Amino acid sequence: MIVWFDAVTSKEPLLFNAIAKELEKAGHEAIFTCRNYDYVASLFFLLDLDVEIMGKHGGGTLYGKLKAGNERIAQLADYINSLENKPDYHISFSSPESTRVAFGLGIPTITINDSPHAKAVGKLTIPLSKYLVYSSCIADDKWFSLGATRDQLEPYDGIDEVAWLQDFKPQKETLEMLGLHIDDSFIVGRPEESSAAYMLERNMVGQTLLVEILEEIFETYDGRAVVFPRYESQEKLLKKKFKNRIIVPPRAVDTLSLYYYSDLCITGGATMAREAAALGTPSISYYPNPLDVLEYISDIGIPLHNEYTIQSAILKAKELIDKSEEKLVMRSKTKQILAELESPTTKISTLL
């Protein structure tokens, strides 16, 4: 069986690599495509995986997203249709373009999704999917509102991160690549997704609230910040403001090792906070509204803190940095919690 994975955000190469490894053990073959956005392609290179790069992000306007999406559909359709051996299944994390192509070419889709708040991509992918794989902490009604039917739903009792964190071992070499030493103090930061469809109404395109947060943190914190901007405009803004107080990796690096050695992870999204917290590193998401999986992770004792205002995020960041010596205890506790959670790889292997 040939399984086609399409990645559109930087979380997906790690997830899809973990799933593909399990499928390959059963004799299946994996092929990968991705769009040219953020650190997605370079993460595939870091994992030593062959990937076809097609299309780009549509930017901060609805028209731009529509046009870029249609162009990518055409590119993906040509590529998949040209393959001598067509995929038997398509898997994505709600990629509208590849899901449309798979549907059009008669390839069944397994959609993985933990973000029912991203309504646009949900409505464009879930109704065209054979199965919807998601964490059981998300209420079924939220999927029904996006067009899901009862027979599509395939919940699992865990979080995505279990798939790629089970065998993790930190690498000190990652620090050296960025000019850091194991004894250095640093935090990891990630701006909010200012150009996502669900954020356009906030009119934050090209900006980031992380500037205000880091300003306050650096008043009392002597360390540096390793920052992963989502867009070039955010990168320019952050570099101009903080100069050598921040490090911006030019390409994908082993972020898991960075989290492991850092004092704190703070992000306007979810993925980095979830990954870091699942390794036992204190983490903050300043996404402005409650998200099901973030709330669930926090509730079961993993050190992820959901702060819905910038001021509360700043106060919590300072508090957690001051308690960084407690990280070893939290890491041991988190490892035990993670061991009891189910991985989506198990669910997907069963479906295939």
N, C-alpha and C positions, 0 to 999 in steps of 0.2 A: 504494500500500500504506500502511495506517495501522499504526504501531507504538506500542504502549502501554508506557511506562516507569513502574515504581512504585519509589519511593525510600523506604527506611526508616532509613538512617544518613547522616551528613553527608558521607561520601565520594562518595555516589552522584550528587548533582546535577552535579558536575563531570564525572564519567565519562559519565553519560547525555547531558549536553549535548554532549560531544565526539562521541559516537556518533551522536546525532541530527543534528548538523551534516553528518556524512558521508552519512547516509541521505537528508537533504533535498537534497543535491547530486544524488542519483540520482532525485529526484522523489518520495520517500516523505514521509509526514506523521508527525509525532510528537505524542503527547499524554502529559501527565505527571500522576501522582498521587503523594502522599506522606503520611506520618503526621505528626502534631503532636508532634515530638520533637527535642530538642537544637537544633542550628542548621539542620536540614534545610530547613524551609520558607523561612527567610530567605535561605538560599543560592540557592534558585530565584529569589527576588525580586532578589537581587544580580546574578544572571545575566540578569535581565529576561525570565524565562520564565513563562508562564502555568501554574499548577499547581492541582489540586484537592486540598485538604487533608482527609484522612479518617482518623479513628481516632487512637489515642495509644499510647504505650508502656505495657506492663502492669505496670511496677514490679518490685519485688524478690521477688515470690512466684510460684510456678508457677500458682496459682489466678488471680492477677491477670493473668498473661500469657495464660492460656487464655481468660478472660472478655473481655479487651480484643481479643484476636485474633478471637474469634467475632463481636464487635460490628463490627469493621473489615471482616470478610468480608461481612457483610450490607450495609454501606454501599457497599463497592466493587462488589458484585454489582448493587445497585440502579443505581449510576451507569453502569457499563459497559453494562448491559442497556437503559438508557434512551437510549443514544446512537443517533442515526439511522444513522450509519455505524459499524459495529462494527470493532474492531481486527482486523487480520490476523495480528498477532504480539504477544506479550507478552514484555517483557524485564525482569528484576529481578536484584538481587544476593541471591538466595535469600530473597525475601520470601514467607513462608508464606501470608499472607492473599491477596495478589494472584495467586499461583500456583494456589491452590485455586480462586479465582474463574475464572481463565483456563481451568483444566482443566474446571470445571463448565459453562462456556459454550462449550467446544469451540475455544478459542483456543490455538494451539501456543505453547509457552514456550521461550525461550532463557534459561537460568540462567547467570549469571556468578558464579564463586565462587573465592576464594583462601584459604578458611578452613575446611579440613576438620576443624579442632579444634572448630568450632561444630556439634556433631553433631546437635543437635535441629533446627535450621533446615535442615540438609543433608538429613536424613531426611524432612522435611516438604515439600521442594521438588524435590530431584533426581529421585526416582522419577516425578514428574509432568511432567518436562521432556522436550522433544524433543531439545534439545542442552544440553550442559554445556561452557561456555567457561572455560578456566583456564590458568594459567601452567604450562608444561611442566616446571618445577622441582618440581612436586608429583607424587608417585608415583601411578600409576593405582590401585593397591591401596587407597589411602585413599578414593577415590571409590567403589570397589566395596563397601567396608564400609558406605557410606551409601546403598546401593541403586542405584548407577549400573550401566548395562550398557555393553558395549564400543561399541555403535553410537551412544551418546550423546556420547562423549568427543571434544572438539574443543580440543586444546591449542594454545597459541601460544608462541613463543619470546621472551617479554618479561615486562613487568609492566604493571599497569593504568595507572600514572602516566604512561606514555609517551603515552597518549591525550590528556591535557590539559596536558602540560608542553612539548610540542614548539615551540609558538609563544609561550611565556610571555615577557612583558616586565614588570619590576618597576615598581610605581607608588608614588612617594614620598607621594602624597596619602593613602595608607592609613595611614601613620605619623601624619600630621597629624590625621586623624580621631580618633586615640587619644591625642592630646596628646604625641606623640613627635616627635623630630627625627632626621634621618639620622645625626647624630653621637652620638646617645644609645646607651648600652649596654643591651641587653635580651636576654632569652631567651624562648622560647615554651614553654609547658607545657600538658599535657593529662592529667587524671587517668585512672586505669584505669576500665574498664567494670564498675563494682562490682555492677550489677544484671543483667548478662547471665546467661543460663541457665547458661553454662559457668563462671561465677564464684560462683554462689550458695553452693556448698559452702565457700567461703572466708569466708563471713559478713562481707563488707565493705560491705554495702548502706548507702549514704548516707555512707560514709567515703572517705578517699583517702590512700594512702601518699605522695602528692605533698607533703603537709604536711611530713613528715620530710625529704624530699629538699630542698625549698626552704629549710628551716631551715639545713641544712648549707651549701648553696650560698651563701646570703646572708651567712654568716659571713666569707667572703673576697671576695665579689663585690659591687661597688658599684652594679651596674645594677639594673634592674627585671625583672619577669616579666609577659608577657602570657599570661593563663591562660584556657583554655576548659573550664570545668566541664561535666560531662555532666548533672548533676542539681542542683536547687536546694539540696539539703542540702550538696553538695560546695561550691557557691558560697558559702553562708553560712559554712561552716567555714573556707574559705580567706580570705575577706574579714576575718573576725574575727581570724584569726591574723596576717595580713600587712598589713592596711590599705592604705596608699598605696604599698607596695612592689610590689603587683601591680595589673594592669589587667585587668578582665573586660569584654570587649566585650558590649554589650547585645544585639547582633544579629550576624549573619554579616558578616564583613569579608573582604577579599582576603588570605587567610592565606598565599598563595604569596609575596606581596610581604613579608609579615612574616617568613617564613622567610629570604628573601633578605637582609634587612638585619639579622637577628638573629645573636647569637653562638653560639646552640645551640638545638636543639629536644629536649625530653625528654617522653616520654609513656608511660603505662602500657598503651597499646594499640599499634596498628601504623600506621594511616593517616597521621597527622601526621609521624611519624618517617620513613616512606617518602617522603612528598612532599618534606619538607625535605632529606633526604639526596639525593634525585634532583635537587635544585637545587644540590647541592654544599655545603650547610650541615651541619656536624657534628650528628649526631642520635643519640639514645639511646632504645631501647625497654626498659622494665623489666618487660615481660610475663614472668611467672615460668617459662615453658616455651618451648623452641625452636619457632619457626613457620617453615614451609618457605620462604615468600617472603622473610621477613626474613633468614633465613640465606643465601639465594641472593643477595640484594642486597648483603649484606656481603661475601660470597665473591668477587663480581665486581669489587670495588674501590670501590663507592659508599659514602660515609662514614656508614654506619649501624652502630651498635654495640649488640649484644644483651647486656644485663646482666640476669642472672636473680636477683640479690639486690639489696636496697635499698642495702646498703653498697657493693657494686661499682658500682652506678649513680651513687652520690654521688662516689666516687673518680674514675670516668671523666668525669663532668660537670666536675669541677674541672680535670682534666687537659686536656680539650678547650677549655674557656674560656681557659686559659692559652696555648693554641696558636691562638687565633682569627685571628692574622695570616696563617696558612697557608691561609685559606679561598679566596683567589683562585686559588691553584694547584689546590686540590682541585676548585673549581668548573669549571675548564677540563677537568680530567681526567674529571669526572663527565659533562660534556656530551658528550664523545666516546663514553663508554660507552653513554649513553642513546641516542645516534644509531644504535647497532648493534642495539638491541632492537626487537622487534615490538610493535605496538600491538594491543589487542583489537578496535579498530574495524575493522581489516583482516579479521580472522577473522569478525566478525559481518556485515560487508558481504557477504562471500562466501556465508555461510549464507543470507542473505535473497535 
